[in-house]
Amino acid sequence: MQSYQANSVSVHDPDEYLASDAKGDSQRYQDIMNAYVALKELKAAGKVNSIGVGAKNWQVIARICQDIQPDWIMIANSMTVHSHPKDLLGFIKRMKFQGSM
């Protein structure tokens, strides 16, 4: 049996973790940043090819992108053909310019 190796990694739904009542917001955000430090170490070691961020709340993605430069982003449930907030469109343009899309 062949073992599986992830090529693209991320912190799963950081927006949901930030919204939980487990700890204060600043501590939860620091936990997320610590996770990205570990993911960057995996990438530097050649164990993964890319690091990203995906969430339903695009504003959490934007907050995280202020502190890390992801290789990719995945915005879930935030934009449709009927609903595409101007601020979200601006954020998407900035991410494309930075190479994250």
N, C-alpha and C positions, 0 to 999 in steps of 0.2 A: 504494500500500500504506500502510495506517495504522500508525503506530508504537504500541507498547504502553507504557502507563504504569502502574506498580505503584501500588496504592492502600494496601495493607497490607504492611509490611516487617518483617523480623526478622533476627536472626543465626541461621543455620541450624545446628541441633544443637550448641549451645555445650557440652552435656554431653560429647559425643564429643571436642571440641577440648580440654576440660579434662582428659580422661582420656588424651590422647596424651602421648608422651614427648618432644615437640619442645622444650619449655622448662619451667621451673619453674612450679608451679601459680599462684603470684602473678603472674608475667609473663603467662601465658595468660589469667588472669582480667582483667588490665589491658588486654590486647588486646581482649577482649570489651567492656569498658567503653568503650574508645576507639571501637569500632565503633558503640556506641549513641550516643555523642556525635555521630558523623557522621549517624546516622539521625535524631536530634533536629534537626539542622541542616536536613535535607531536609524534615522536617515543618514546622519554623518558616518555611521558604521556600515552603510550600504545594505542594511537589512530591509529597508522600505524605499520606495522610489519617490513618494510624494506625501505631503501632509496637508490636510484640509480642515475645513470647518463646515458643518452643516447643522441647520436648526430651522425651526418653524418661525421663530421671531428674528427677522432680518436685522433688527437693531442690536441684538446680542451678537450676531455675526460681525456687524460693523464695529462694535466695541472690542471684540477679540482681535479684529484686523488692525486695530490701532496699536496692538502690542506684539503681534506676530504677523509675518507676511506669508500667508498660506499659498500653496501651489494651486489650490482649487477651493471653491466654495460651492455649497449646495443650499439654495434657499427653498424651503418647502412651505407650501400653503400660504405664501406671502404675496404672490403675484399671479394674476390671471389676466385673460384678455379683457375682463370687465373691471378689474381692480388692479391698478398699478400706480401706487402712490409716487408722486414726484420725487420725494426724498429717496425712495427705493431705486428709482430709475437713475438718479444721480450716483448712488452708491454702486450700482452695477457698472456704470461707466467708469468710475474710479478703479474698481477691481479689474476691469478689462484692461485699462491702461497700465495697471501694475503687473498684469500677466497672470492674475489669479483665475481668469475665466477663459 
